[in-house]
Amino acid sequence: MNRLISAGYAAQNDQGQYYSVRDASGEILEGYTRVGALLVPQLAFFAVLFTALIVFLSLASLSNPAYLPLLVVSSLALVVVLWYETARVWRRLASWK
C-alpha cells in the first residue's frame, strides 16, 4: 500500500481506511484493445497479420521465387515492429518502478 500511496494512486483517511485517489485503468490497459467483451493485446493483431503474410509468402515462394524478396521484407518488418513494441513496453515498465 505504501507504494500505491507514494505513487499517488491511493491515500489513507483519518480512520485508517485506504481509498483510491486516481483512476489508473487507462495506464494499466494501454496496449490492449476491446473487441466486444474481450480485452485483446494489440500485438495480437500484428501477430495474426504477419503470421498469415509470412505463411502465404513462404508457400508462394516455393513455387515462384519472385515472392522471396516480399517474404524477406515482410519478415524484416515483423522483426522491427516487435522490437519497437518490446522496447516501448520495457520503457513503460521502467517508468512504473
Buried (B, 14 or more C-beta within 10 A) or exposed (E): EEEBEEEEBBBEEEEEEEEEEEEBEEEEEEEBEEEEEEEEEEBEEBBEEBEEBBEBBBEBBEEEEEBBEBBEEBBEBBEEBBEEBEEEEEEEEEEEE
